[in-house]
Amino acid sequence: MGWLSVAYGLVSVFSLVVHSVSGIGANWGTQATHPLPPETVVDLLRDNGIDKVKLFDADYGNLKALGKTRIEVMVGIPNEMLASLAGSVKSAEKWVAKNVSEHMTTNNVNIRYVAVGNEPFLETYNGSFLRTTFPALQNIQSALIKAGLGNQVKVTVPLNADVYASSTSLPSGGDFRTDIHDYMIPIVKFLMDNNAPFTVNIYPFISLYIDSNFPVEYAFFDGNASPLNDGGTYYYNMFDANYDTLVWALEKNGFGNLPIIVGEIGWPTDGDQNANLDYAQRFNQGFMTHISGGKGTPKRAGPVDAYLFSLIDEDGKSIQPGSFERHWGVFYFDGSPKYQFNLGTTNSGSLIPARNVKHLEQKWCVMKPSAGLDDPQVAPSVQYACEKADCTSLGYQTSCGGLDARGNISYAFNSYYQTHNQLDTACQFPNVSKIVKTDPSTGTCIFRIGIQPYYGSADRKKGGLQSPLILVGHLILFLLTVL
């Protein structure tokens, strides 16, 4: 697709004809070693006027916390569950009863959508979910109808923008990918028949990440890029062009009026030379300004409602796609804002930080000044620390890219130390580390202090004293020290 090629996708949602929506939404991911308590996150959403949230699973604590808030919820079904839901209507009915009906009736949660899978047709999945996505979608829809929720709750499938492409590098050449065309059409028809939306994740950052020749200005909304001329229709940014490529694909296949949701759109702040605070602020603020007028895109007029990707950083995400994966949040892991960002929903015109977050003590783990860089314990200690914590801010043109060798080592040690709740044993790298009370942060590189761990439900017991992996890790460090 040239400029329009989209390899992958992640936050933003568009208004639906069937559901009158307004305001801004956000994706709430929970792959963090120290997630904030659900009640804290819900307060964060409300304080910032975010009235829609998209979840990637059906965590009981998160859904319960959203009760009685009127925040519109899209609850998610992970790809790993598609096979069981596709093979059994009973399984789908049990899932809906537990994760939709119960929360709506008992906890008064405003569930509006069920997201069946998450980018299940992504090319990198090699067709793993091609045959289970549609049957799972059908069974969940049947279960919603049986539960009397068919009109109130709509099904959808969040798809990556790689499910469509353009044969001409122009939006008007858009159609669904040839290899999945026969899988897409039944799904799209089913959505249309059930008055449900098409959900797509659009990521201009990814196009810039995978293609060094991608025109940088075209990713943003300032109008500085050379426009793309599609038969007299001019496109000044990638978002509009990508979105309209989908509109053309739908229209060509007879579904031109199908409502569209952009499930994820955003920009990461670290982990890559193009992932930084300035670009993220420019993109996200530009996007908000772009959609605030409600005029839509050149091909499809109408207001746009967006679910930003993402609300909060997740230091437990896989970095296989890239180190930037842990830095999509508009808030850091502790709920503090990253940059000036006006959602148009607060009196201050700025993001409001999370309330009552309890940080750990003002102390850090660093490389011992007396230790030498050639100490044989240094390399394995750094490797161990980075495997068990997060070192994605270290690297070429990242926020900590300017550190010297000792600074890199100290950053790795401190990341491990904070991730493991400042336990003394978490700063016992054999004769090469020490605990200090002077902040080693420098320039753009912040040596962060951890937050107190939250253990609200069984699936959240990550980090802290209750993790066997952590206890084993400390035991290894202890043995290395005494041997």
DRENZAZA-332647 format. One line per field, with one value per residue (C-alpha): x, y, z. Coordinates in nm, 4 decimals. Last residue first. Example, Ala and Ser with C-alpha at 12.3 -4.5 7.8 and 13.67 -1.06 7.14 Angstrom:
<nodes>
xx	(1.3670	1.2300);
yy	(-0.1060	-0.4500);
zz	(0.7140	0.7800);
</nodes>
This chain:
<nodes>
xx	(2.9260	2.7457	2.6422	2.5578	2.3382	2.1542	2.0972	1.9569	1.7302	1.6066	1.5110	1.3333	1.1298	1.0470	0.9367	0.7213	0.5251	0.3550	0.6203	0.5778	0.5263	0.2231	-0.0758	-0.3324	-0.4934	-0.5961	-0.7765	-0.7131	-0.3460	-0.2173	0.1541	0.2812	0.4233	0.7731	1.0193	1.1353	1.4885	1.3970	1.6128	1.5241	1.8089	1.9454	1.7806	2.0188	1.7951	2.0003	1.8797	2.1158	2.1003	2.4090	2.5144	2.8278	2.9312	2.6986	2.3710	2.2098	1.9571	1.6440	1.7452	1.6759	1.3207	1.2428	0.9047	1.0296	0.9645	1.1518	1.4662	1.4584	1.4259	1.6941	1.9455	1.8770	1.9104	2.2329	2.3837	2.2840	2.4274	2.7550	2.7828	2.7027	2.3474	2.2312	1.9823	1.7761	1.4691	1.5311	1.7564	1.9306	1.8607	1.7600	1.3989	1.3013	1.4858	1.1837	1.2085	1.2917	1.4868	1.6446	1.7700	1.9095	2.0973	2.2327	2.3512	2.5030	2.7042	2.8191	2.9355	3.2577	3.3740	3.5058	3.2868	3.4499	3.2695	3.3789	3.0958	2.8367	2.5908	2.2529	1.9431	1.7148	1.5498	1.2658	1.0346	0.7501	0.4688	0.1068	-0.1367	-0.4092	-0.5424	-0.4510	-0.3265	-0.5520	-0.4740	-0.4750	-0.7276	-0.7734	-1.1518	-1.1394	-1.3068	-1.1469	-0.8986	-0.6118	-0.2786	0.0316	0.2677	0.3235	0.0394	0.0878	-0.1202	0.1521	0.2342	0.2784	-0.0264	-0.0937	-0.0050	0.1622	0.4961	0.5316	0.4976	0.7779	1.0355	0.9193	0.6814	0.8373	0.8202	0.5516	0.3558	0.4392	0.5436	0.1976	0.1706	-0.1699	-0.4641	-0.3660	-0.4475	-0.7135	-1.0710	-1.2075	-1.5519	-1.5733	-1.8549	-1.9900	-1.8765	-1.7347	-1.5098	-1.3243	-1.3063	-1.5261	-1.6770	-1.7173	-1.5138	-1.3278	-1.1913	-0.8790	-0.8209	-0.8183	-0.5908	-0.3484	-0.3361	-0.2601	-0.0020	0.1828	0.1855	0.3173	0.5772	0.7084	0.7014	0.9015	0.8588	1.0301	1.3749	1.2211	1.1471	0.9681	0.6561	0.4134	0.1518	-0.2233	-0.5164	-0.7165	-1.0703	-1.1602	-1.5308	-1.7087	-2.0818	-2.1732	-2.3248	-2.1040	-2.1598	-2.1911	-1.8424	-1.7040	-1.8521	-1.6768	-1.3396	-1.3949	-1.4699	-1.1595	-0.9398	-1.1205	-0.9791	-0.6281	-0.6407	-0.7920	-0.5354	-0.2430	-0.2689	-0.3240	-0.5532	-0.6907	-0.9938	-0.9519	-0.9123	-0.7138	-0.4516	-0.2238	-0.1207	0.2405	0.2786	0.2658	-0.1082	-0.0521	-0.2305	0.0579	0.1684	0.2101	0.4825	0.7082	0.7015	0.7583	1.1026	1.2250	0.9343	0.8560	0.8432	0.6806	0.4009	0.3726	0.3365	0.0425	-0.1481	-0.5140	-0.7160	-1.0474	-1.3937	-1.6867	-2.0085	-2.3250	-2.6742	-2.7166	-2.7452	-2.4532	-2.2300	-2.3221	-2.2477	-1.9050	-1.8300	-1.9462	-1.7323	-1.4132	-1.3468	-1.3698	-1.1463	-0.8797	-0.6055	-0.7068	-0.6859	-1.0070	-1.0444	-0.9200	-0.8280	-1.0217	-0.7901	-0.4884	-0.1799	-0.3358	-0.4183	-0.5136	-0.5137	-0.7516	-0.7148	-0.3863	-0.5840	-0.5973	-0.9372	-1.1459	-1.4385	-1.7837	-2.0894	-2.3602	-2.5233	-2.8616	-3.0521	-2.9485	-2.9542	-3.2472	-3.0176	-3.1114	-3.0183	-2.6813	-2.6170	-2.6988	-2.4569	-2.1879	-2.2465	-2.2242	-1.9024	-1.7484	-1.8451	-1.6848	-1.3565	-1.2928	-1.1816	-0.9376	-0.7921	-0.4493	-0.4236	-0.0524	-0.0821	0.1682	-0.0873	-0.3287	-0.6637	-0.7480	-0.6927	-0.8384	-1.1115	-1.4864	-1.5247	-1.8537	-2.0183	-2.2428	-2.1758	-2.2996	-2.2217	-2.5110	-2.3349	-2.6050	-2.7960	-2.5274	-2.2454	-2.4367	-2.5592	-2.2190	-1.9335	-2.1038	-2.4180	-2.2340	-1.9607	-2.2110	-2.4103	-2.0955	-1.9944	-2.3436	-2.3205	-2.0146	-1.7403	-1.6852	-1.6724	-1.4070	-1.2019	-1.2290	-1.0997	-0.7310	-0.8168	-0.9107	-1.2765	-1.3167	-1.5679	-1.6563	-1.7845	-1.9722	-1.9019	-2.2349	-2.0466	-2.2839	-2.0531	-1.7080	-1.5436	-1.7330	-1.5928	-1.2351	-1.2686	-1.4271	-1.1670	-1.3594	-1.0793	-0.9201	-1.1203	-1.2398	-1.3531	-1.5977	-1.6739	-1.3288	-1.3968	-1.0506	-1.1692	-1.3980	-1.1251	-0.8851	-1.1594	-1.2075	-0.8326	-0.8206	-1.1200	-0.9499	-0.6405	-0.3329	-0.1493	0.1960	0.3581	0.1481	-0.0471	-0.3728	-0.4906	-0.7546	-0.8211	-0.9604	-1.2740	-1.3524	-1.6765	-1.9976	-2.2140	-2.5588	-2.5634	-2.7121	-2.5492	-2.2140	-1.9516	-1.5888	-1.3336	-0.9622	-0.6560	-0.3501	-0.2725	-0.0443	0.1290	-0.0437	0.0531	-0.0947	0.2313	0.3017	0.0000);
yy	(-1.8355	-1.5917	-1.3362	-1.5767	-1.7693	-1.4516	-1.3548	-1.6980	-1.6816	-1.3383	-1.4795	-1.7764	-1.5384	-1.3278	-1.6254	-1.7475	-1.4192	-1.3391	-1.1036	-0.8381	-0.8660	-1.0225	-1.1357	-0.9873	-1.3118	-1.4016	-1.0756	-0.7442	-0.7753	-0.4222	-0.3584	-0.0354	0.1908	0.1894	0.4769	0.5760	0.6425	0.9115	0.9624	1.2870	1.4745	1.2756	1.0558	0.9181	1.0362	1.0347	0.7790	0.5007	0.1197	-0.0664	-0.2868	-0.4614	-0.7029	-0.9796	-0.8145	-0.7717	-0.5003	-0.7189	-0.8815	-0.5513	-0.5628	-0.2423	-0.3672	-0.6150	-0.3911	-0.1153	-0.3257	-0.4716	-0.1275	-0.0003	-0.2632	-0.1970	0.1801	0.1364	-0.0726	0.1815	0.4638	0.2799	0.2363	0.5997	0.7257	0.9195	0.6595	0.6965	0.8506	0.6447	0.7601	0.4222	0.2044	0.1957	0.2908	-0.0701	-0.1965	-0.3406	-0.6111	-0.9819	-1.0176	-0.6760	-0.7634	-1.1014	-0.9516	-0.6758	-0.9286	-1.1554	-0.8622	-0.7143	-1.0267	-1.0594	-0.7161	-0.5346	-0.2306	-0.2025	-0.1876	0.0804	0.3138	0.0388	0.0232	0.1581	0.0612	0.3509	0.5114	0.7542	0.5020	0.3287	0.5198	0.5155	0.6477	0.8489	1.0150	0.9504	1.2565	1.5097	1.5680	1.9281	2.1842	2.2934	2.2757	1.9195	1.7510	1.9156	1.6302	1.8749	1.6978	1.8474	1.5570	1.2277	1.2464	1.0575	0.7410	0.5331	0.3351	0.6598	0.8246	0.8900	0.5235	0.3619	0.2906	-0.0852	-0.1685	0.0743	-0.2032	-0.3608	-0.6234	-0.8877	-0.6495	-0.8484	-0.6416	-0.6476	-0.2845	-0.1604	0.2184	0.3706	0.4929	0.3690	0.3674	0.6316	0.5263	0.7888	0.9205	1.0729	1.2909	1.2610	1.2619	0.9570	0.9848	1.3054	1.2089	1.3113	1.6590	1.6409	1.9525	1.7833	1.5076	1.6880	1.8640	1.5298	1.3817	1.6708	1.6391	1.2686	1.3128	1.6159	1.4840	1.1482	1.3108	1.5328	1.2629	1.0119	0.7061	0.7933	0.6795	0.3738	0.2448	0.5523	0.7684	0.5548	0.7043	0.6496	0.4871	0.1828	0.0583	0.2804	0.2075	0.2016	0.1918	-0.0092	0.2190	0.1167	-0.2543	-0.3803	-0.5233	-0.2171	0.0052	-0.1806	-0.1628	0.2072	0.2825	0.0842	0.2909	0.5913	0.5122	0.4755	0.8015	0.9947	0.8550	0.9024	1.2782	1.5478	1.3518	1.5342	1.4214	1.5199	1.1659	1.0562	1.3246	1.2547	1.5751	1.6836	1.6874	1.9990	1.9805	1.9674	1.6355	1.3914	1.0685	1.2472	1.4625	1.1585	1.0562	0.6779	0.5999	0.4328	0.1898	-0.0405	0.2210	0.4931	0.2565	0.1498	0.5107	0.5632	0.3039	0.2284	-0.0340	-0.1268	-0.2083	-0.2713	-0.1900	-0.3893	-0.3467	-0.7235	-0.7705	-0.5336	-0.7171	-1.0499	-0.9124	-0.7932	-1.1332	-1.3215	-1.0907	-1.1123	-1.4851	-1.4959	-1.1905	-1.3398	-1.4163	-1.1273	-0.8585	-0.6596	-0.3790	-0.0233	0.1228	0.4420	0.5039	0.5378	0.3138	0.1570	-0.1971	-0.0642	-0.2769	-0.4278	-0.6712	-0.4934	-0.2269	-0.4634	-0.5922	-0.5451	-0.7854	-0.6551	-0.7581	-0.5185	-0.4861	-0.3165	-0.4644	-0.8257	-0.8060	-1.0374	-1.3120	-1.5292	-1.2417	-1.1999	-1.5737	-1.5750	-1.2851	-1.4683	-1.7776	-1.5880	-1.4088	-1.7381	-1.8952	-1.5973	-1.5995	-1.9756	-2.0514	-1.7644	-1.7795	-1.9340	-1.7898	-1.7107	-1.5043	-1.2550	-1.1563	-1.0240	-1.1910	-1.2240	-0.8505	-0.8914	-1.1490	-1.0934	-0.7393	-0.7264	-0.3864	-0.1572	-0.2595	0.0103	-0.1709	-0.1715	-0.4109	-0.6772	-0.6413	-0.5244	-0.7104	-1.0366	-1.0111	-0.9362	-1.1416	-1.4338	-1.4746	-1.3857	-1.6422	-1.9107	-1.8481	-1.8628	-2.1917	-2.3291	-2.2251	-2.4475	-2.4848	-2.1192	-2.0229	-2.2883	-2.1877	-1.8134	-1.8232	-1.7828	-1.4771	-1.2861	-1.1773	-0.8082	-0.5818	-0.2546	-0.0338	0.2954	0.4910	0.5446	0.5226	0.2881	-0.0088	0.0529	-0.0872	-0.4138	-0.4418	-0.3907	-0.6345	-0.9049	-0.8955	-0.9443	-0.9158	-0.6602	-0.3668	-0.0595	0.2431	0.5235	0.8404	0.9889	1.3160	1.3290	1.2909	1.0094	0.8038	0.8573	0.7642	0.4421	0.3791	0.4285	0.1985	-0.0673	-0.0635	0.0465	-0.2334	-0.3231	-0.5791	-0.4468	-0.6202	-0.4502	-0.2630	0.0083	0.1431	0.4955	0.6879	1.0477	1.2376	1.1504	0.8502	0.7863	0.4124	0.2703	0.5206	0.4532	0.7036	0.6203	0.4714	0.5158	0.3038	-0.0413	-0.1638	-0.3516	-0.3430	-0.0519	0.0367	0.3688	0.5244	0.2335	0.0000);
zz	(4.6988	4.9269	4.6673	4.3870	4.6317	4.7294	4.3668	4.2900	4.5974	4.4892	4.1504	4.3061	4.5225	4.2180	4.0132	4.3026	4.3015	4.6306	4.7595	4.4980	4.1256	3.9677	4.1699	3.9326	3.8129	4.1676	4.2310	4.4036	4.4824	4.4273	4.4625	4.6193	4.3562	4.2136	4.1947	3.8485	3.7342	3.4815	3.1741	2.9961	3.1638	3.4576	3.7176	3.9837	4.2725	4.5922	4.8474	4.7419	4.7491	4.6239	4.3364	4.2021	4.4777	4.3510	4.2480	4.5860	4.5096	4.4935	4.8228	4.9991	4.8666	4.6816	4.5547	4.2981	4.0008	4.1867	4.2302	3.8799	3.7229	3.9574	3.8466	3.4783	3.5241	3.7185	3.4389	3.1766	3.3874	3.4306	3.0526	2.9753	2.9549	2.6495	2.5283	2.8440	2.6797	2.3647	2.0804	2.0509	2.3506	2.7142	2.7891	2.7144	3.0224	3.2034	3.4713	3.4941	3.1692	3.2189	3.5657	3.4566	3.1641	3.3843	3.6429	3.3764	3.2362	3.5668	3.7504	3.5483	3.6733	3.3649	3.4280	3.7687	4.1004	4.3456	4.2494	4.3176	4.0300	4.1312	4.3325	4.4195	4.7190	4.7764	4.9441	4.7561	4.5938	4.7070	4.4475	4.6187	4.3039	3.9424	3.7567	3.5789	3.2121	3.1036	2.9795	3.3409	3.3302	3.2009	2.9010	2.5986	2.5827	2.6275	2.6541	2.8140	2.8660	3.0472	3.2974	3.6291	3.6669	3.8294	3.5154	3.3183	3.1651	2.7956	2.7680	2.4667	2.6384	2.6907	2.3209	2.2299	2.2761	1.9500	1.8088	2.0386	2.3330	2.5117	2.7597	3.1306	3.1597	3.0652	3.0323	3.1103	2.8971	2.5554	2.2876	2.2618	2.2106	1.9739	1.8876	1.5394	1.4151	1.0620	0.7001	0.5254	0.2196	0.3082	0.6783	0.9710	1.0131	1.3893	1.4607	1.7427	1.5188	1.3980	1.7293	1.9104	1.6454	1.6662	2.0432	2.0073	1.7318	1.8675	2.2227	2.1060	1.8797	2.1594	2.4267	2.2236	2.0076	1.6806	1.7971	1.9600	2.3116	2.4407	2.4098	2.2109	1.9736	1.9585	1.7853	1.8879	1.8249	1.5323	1.5186	1.1841	1.1078	0.7947	0.5318	0.2393	0.2903	-0.0676	-0.1202	-0.2943	-0.0221	0.2586	0.0850	0.0042	0.3692	0.4693	0.2378	0.3860	0.7286	0.5914	0.4001	0.6899	0.9334	0.6988	0.6804	0.4158	0.1857	-0.1173	-0.3171	-0.6825	-0.8116	-0.5086	-0.4597	-0.1623	0.0063	0.0590	0.4342	0.6518	0.7231	1.0975	1.1466	1.1850	1.0164	0.6816	0.8360	0.8753	0.5087	0.5217	0.3814	0.7004	0.6761	0.9685	1.2463	1.0347	0.9362	1.2986	1.4128	1.1757	1.3773	1.2954	1.4829	1.3196	1.4540	1.2178	1.4027	1.4793	1.3338	1.3400	0.9641	0.9059	1.1510	0.9920	0.6455	0.7636	0.9154	0.6070	0.3847	0.5910	0.5669	0.1870	0.1614	0.3879	0.1328	-0.0947	0.1715	0.1832	-0.0667	-0.1096	-0.4457	-0.3703	-0.0737	-0.3050	-0.3123	-0.6263	-0.5115	-0.1701	0.1409	0.3942	0.6839	0.7715	0.9554	1.2500	1.3453	1.6591	1.6106	1.7055	1.9033	2.0148	2.3569	2.4057	2.1139	2.1606	2.5408	2.6172	2.7451	2.4468	2.2163	2.3873	2.3620	1.9906	1.9374	2.1339	1.9201	1.5916	1.6896	1.8027	1.4684	1.2872	1.4810	1.4855	1.1294	1.0802	1.4312	1.3677	1.0155	1.0338	1.3529	1.2036	0.9400	1.2026	1.1431	1.5144	1.5825	1.9317	1.9750	2.0038	2.1347	2.3254	2.3115	2.5145	2.8760	3.1165	3.4417	3.6899	3.9297	3.9616	3.6330	3.3929	3.5626	3.5779	3.2170	3.0641	3.2076	3.3788	3.1675	2.8453	2.9124	3.0097	2.6914	2.4802	2.6405	2.5762	2.2108	2.1863	1.9294	1.8464	2.2141	2.2831	1.9801	2.0438	2.4015	2.3162	2.1068	2.4203	2.4669	2.5409	2.7137	2.5435	2.8249	2.8263	3.1455	3.3228	3.6553	3.8414	3.7826	3.6371	3.9508	3.8968	3.5449	3.6591	3.9476	3.7345	3.4581	3.1331	2.8785	2.6477	2.7816	2.5911	2.7892	2.7175	2.9148	2.9578	3.1418	3.2964	3.6552	3.5398	3.3775	3.6675	3.9149	3.7172	3.7298	4.1066	4.1584	3.9475	4.1721	3.9723	3.7984	3.9320	3.7014	3.4146	3.1411	3.2423	2.9334	2.9502	2.6015	2.6066	2.5143	2.4244	2.4017	2.2247	2.1548	2.0111	1.9649	1.6475	1.4143	1.5659	1.6614	1.5987	1.8289	1.8824	1.9929	1.8253	1.4842	1.2649	0.9404	0.7786	0.4276	0.3268	0.2239	-0.0092	0.0000);
</nodes>
